[in-house]
Amino acid sequence: IDLTKLRITSNQIKALPFSILKLWKKKGGKLEEFLVDRNPLQMPSITAFEMEAGSKGVDRAFHLLEEEYDAQMLNERKMLEAAQPELMDKPAEALALGAPPTAVAGQ
């Protein structure tokens, strides 16, 4: 995705979607500027953007979001393992958040 600047101001956004990680340079994106202002952002915390200026603040915020994503994937994997051990031979990325297990298993 070639998006280089993103401004989110005066909204009611509490959590960024995990798909926004695709914009992160670490993940192959081209995002250079991300302004988050006057939002009740909790994930990642709006202070993560404010603690360091420029791309360092974006890196910090996206790193926190990535950690939350990884934690949710691990938690979901543990829940699936308890419910359906036969799915555990699949890579975690193949088990999309919220996807029904039958869709992942190819049924």
N, C-alpha and C positions, 0 to 999 in steps of 0.2 A: 504494500500500500504506500503510495507516494505522499501521504499527508504529512506536512512538515510543521504546521502550526494548528493548535487547537485551543480554543478559549471557551471555558464553561463558567459563566457568571450569572449570579442571581437566579439560580434554579433551586430545586429541592432534592438534588441528587445526594443520596446518602452512601451509595457504594458504586464504584466503577465496575462495569462488566469485565470479566476476565478476558474477553476477546480484545480489549483495548491493549493488552500486552503485545499484540501483533504489531503495534505502532512503535514499540520500543526498539531502539537501535540494537540493543543486545539480542533481540529476536529477529533482526533483519529489517525492521521498520526504519523510517526516516524522520521520525518526530524530533524536532529541534526545540520547539517551544510549546509549553503546555501551561496555560494560565487557568487556575482554579481560584475563583473569588466569590465570596458571599454564597457559599453552599454549606449545608450541614454534613459535609463529607466525613464519613467515619471509616471507610475502607477504600483506599488507604486514608489515613488521617490527613486532614488538610494541613496540619502542621508539618507533615513530611515534605510537602512542597515548599513550605515557608522557611524551614530550617536552613536550607542552603539555596543559594540563588542559581538560576539557570538550569543547565542540564543535570547538575548534581542533585538538585531537588527532585527532578523528574526521575532520575535513577533511583534515588532513595525511595520515593513513593511507589514506583513500579516494582522495586525489589520486595517491598512489603506486600504488595498485591500478589506477586508471584509466590511468596511464602504462604499466603492465605490460600491460594489456588492449590499448591502442593499439599497443604494440610487437609483441605477438603477432599482432594483426590485420595489421599491416604485413608481418611476417615470413611469415605464411600467404599473404598476397596475392602476395608475391614468389615464393613456392614455386609457387603456382597459375599465376602468369604464366609461369614457366619451363616448367611442365608442360602448360598449356592456355591459350595466349594469347587464345583466343576468349571466355573468361570475363571478361576484364579490362574489358569495357564495363559490367559490373555494379558498383553501389556496394559498397564494402567491407562495409557492414553487412548486405548481402544474402547475403554469403558467411559463413554461420555457422561458428564454430570447430568442426571435427570433422565437419561435414556433408559428405556425398559430393557432388562437383561435379554429378552428374546430378540430385540433388534440388534444387540451387540453380538449375540451368538449366531446371527445370520438366519434366524427362523422367520 
